[in-house]
Amino acid sequence: MTPVKAITRALYVPAVLFLGACCCHYPYNKQAAPPPPVASAPAPAPAPVKSVMLGDIFFDFDRSIITPESQAQLRDNAEWMAQNKSKSLVCEGHCDERGTAEYNMALGERRAESAKESLMSLGVSGDRLSTISYGEEKPFAIGHDEAAWSQNRRVHFVEK
């Protein structure tokens, strides 16, 4: 290789690098920055799933008739049964301390049967429901006044 060719070749590499550097910094040769991403509306939050839990129903003194407030709770209990198809319930009838033990056992049974029939009218299979009466034997609230008695006149639902 002749000295002229060697010098020429040695100058090609710096010349190409110099031209490349000049082209990259030329202001009209800049590439436009990509547009900022369009802010999309946030996805709507999913509707909250209603958490249905079993709840007791309460009765008036010496009654086994389902009240409107109790009917609302029974609808929630029926919905719970629909969501838990493999579960069964025991409807436990309870009374306050007034009345004889025998009378309260019978009243507790009428209350439990009333709750069971109401659940069945809401679509729950009778095969998944059973009843028992505890009368006044298992009070929820201890006391000898209307506040305690009103909490003890109930049907309590127990999952089996």
C-alpha positions in Angstrom: 0.0 0.0 0.0 1.3 3.4 -0.9 1.7 6.1 1.7 -0.9 8.2 -0.1 -3.5 5.4 0.1 -2.7 4.8 3.8 -3.1 8.5 4.6 -6.3 8.7 2.7 -7.7 5.7 4.4 -6.7 7.0 7.8 -8.6 10.2 7.1 -11.8 8.5 6.0 -12.7 7.3 9.5 -12.4 10.7 11.2 -14.2 12.4 8.3 -17.2 10.1 8.5 -17.4 10.5 12.3 -17.1 14.3 11.9 -19.9 14.4 9.3 -22.1 12.1 11.5 -21.6 14.3 14.5 -22.5 17.5 12.5 -25.6 15.9 11.1 -26.9 14.8 14.5 -26.7 18.3 16.0 -28.1 20.3 13.1 -31.3 21.9 14.4 -33.4 21.2 11.3 -32.5 17.6 11.3 -34.0 16.8 14.8 -36.7 14.2 14.9 -39.9 15.5 16.5 -40.6 14.1 19.9 -43.5 11.7 19.9 -46.7 13.3 21.2 -47.5 12.8 24.8 -49.8 9.9 25.4 -53.5 11.0 25.5 -54.8 10.8 29.0 -57.7 8.4 28.9 -60.5 8.6 31.3 -60.0 6.2 34.2 -61.9 2.9 33.8 -65.0 3.0 35.9 -64.7 1.1 39.2 -66.6 -2.2 39.2 -69.8 -2.0 41.1 -69.3 -3.1 44.7 -70.5 -6.6 45.4 -73.1 -6.6 48.1 -71.8 -8.7 51.0 -74.8 -10.6 52.2 -74.7 -12.0 55.7 -77.1 -13.9 57.7 -79.0 -11.9 60.3 -81.6 -12.5 63.0 -85.2 -11.5 62.8 -87.1 -10.0 65.7 -90.7 -10.3 66.9 -93.2 -8.3 68.8 -94.2 -9.5 72.3 -96.2 -12.8 72.2 -96.2 -12.9 68.4 -94.9 -15.1 65.7 -95.9 -12.9 62.7 -93.1 -11.6 60.5 -92.7 -7.8 60.6 -91.8 -5.7 57.6 -88.3 -5.1 59.1 -87.9 -8.9 59.5 -89.1 -9.5 56.0 -86.2 -7.4 54.6 -83.7 -9.4 56.6 -85.3 -12.6 55.4 -84.8 -11.5 51.8 -81.1 -10.9 52.6 -81.0 -14.4 54.2 -82.6 -15.9 51.1 -80.1 -14.2 48.9 -77.3 -15.6 51.1 -78.8 -19.1 50.6 -78.9 -18.5 46.8 -75.2 -17.6 46.9 -74.3 -20.6 49.2 -76.2 -23.4 47.5 -74.4 -26.2 49.4 -75.3 -24.7 52.8 -78.3 -25.5 55.1 -79.7 -23.4 57.9 -81.2 -24.1 61.3 -83.9 -21.6 62.3 -83.6 -21.3 66.1 -86.7 -19.8 67.8 -86.1 -17.8 71.0 -88.3 -16.0 73.5 -87.9 -13.6 76.3 -88.2 -14.8 79.9 -91.9 -13.9 80.4 -94.4 -16.8 80.2 -94.0 -20.4 81.3 -91.2 -22.6 79.9 -93.7 -24.7 78.0 -95.5 -21.7 76.4 -92.1 -20.2 75.4 -91.0 -23.4 73.8 -94.2 -23.5 71.7 -93.9 -19.8 70.8 -90.2 -20.3 69.8 -91.2 -23.2 67.6 -94.0 -21.1 65.9 -91.5 -18.3 65.3 -88.9 -20.7 63.8 -91.6 -22.3 61.6 -92.8 -18.8 60.5 -89.3 -17.9 59.5 -88.8 -21.2 57.6 -92.1 -20.7 55.7 -91.1 -17.2 54.8 -87.7 -18.3 53.4 -89.4 -21.0 51.5 -91.8 -18.5 49.9 -88.7 -16.6 48.8 -87.4 -19.6 46.9 -85.3 -21.5 49.5 -85.8 -25.2 49.4 -87.4 -26.7 52.5 -84.8 -29.5 52.4 -82.1 -26.9 53.3 -84.0 -25.6 56.4 -84.7 -27.0 59.8 -86.2 -25.6 62.9 -85.6 -25.8 66.7 -87.0 -23.9 69.6 -85.0 -22.9 72.6 -87.8 -20.9 74.2 -86.3 -18.7 76.9 -83.3 -21.0 77.5 -80.6 -19.2 75.5 -81.1 -15.4 75.9 -79.1 -13.1 73.8 -79.4 -10.1 76.2 -79.3 -10.5 79.9 -81.7 -8.2 81.7 -85.2 -7.9 83.0 -86.5 -4.9 80.9 -88.0 -4.3 77.5 -84.5 -3.5 76.0 -83.3 -7.0 76.8 -86.6 -8.7 76.1 -86.8 -7.2 72.6 -83.4 -8.7 71.7 -84.4 -12.1 73.0 -87.7 -12.4 70.9 -85.9 -13.6 67.8 -85.1 -16.3 65.3 -81.4 -16.9 65.0 -80.1 -18.5 61.8 -77.2 -21.0 62.1 -75.3 -22.4 59.2 -75.0 -26.2 59.3 
